[in-house]
């Protein structure tokens, strides 16, 4: 009986430890590169597939990945599941959707890592890549500028955020991770011209 009880306790401990380790696995990252055609990501389906491909290449499988992007018909905040989310090093980004869209979120240059755990260039680095495509307002709802719902690589605009929480001014938009300013255009060169590179956030929705 004593041996059985010890086995049950040990099994429970192992299960809890495994669950905790699984909970801390990567469920958030910034893409290390975009598809390469500016803000034409192939729509939401193409962006989601890009997230999944990068995660798979980094050794993370079995998750449903969603790009943090808004369109005319979808809000970014409604696409990404309920949380919590952790970066590639296990740092918690936010507990839930409400925390993500509040001052409680932990996105910064130090924690806004790509799928391999590398830091993404920010303001002051060469080249600056801190403009992250979102097409969203601060609360995660859709903004007007989305580069034709992520299918345009020429004229147009997309709202971007600053993952490093830095900008030209000391104000809320400059420090916003998801809603800082519109891009100059939708092409790769236009995105790079304002300090971006066609990168976007990926979240595990399950």
Number of C-alpha atoms within 10 A of each C-alpha: 6 7 8 9 10 11 12 12 12 12 12 12 12 12 12 12 12 12 11 11 11 11 16 18 17 24 26 33 28 28 24 20 13 20 15 14 18 25 34 25 23 17 17 20 12 16 25 20 17 22 26 23 15 20 26 14 11 15 10 17 12 10 15 16 25 25 29 26 33 28 22 14 7 15 21 21 20 15 18 23 17 16 22 21 27 24 24 23 15 18 19 22 23 21 16 15 19 16 15 21 17 12 10 12 17 19 22 19 18 13 25 27 25 24 26 20 18 16 16 22 19 22 19 10 11 9 13 17 24 31 32 29 31 33 31 27 22 18 16 24 18 22 20 17 24 28 27 19 22 26 18 22 22 17 12 18 24 27 26 31 30 28 29 24 21 23 21 9 9 10 11 14 19 19 20 23 27 30 26 26 21 22 26 17 22 27 24 19 17 22 27 21 15 18 22 26 27 29 25 28 24 26 27 25 19 15
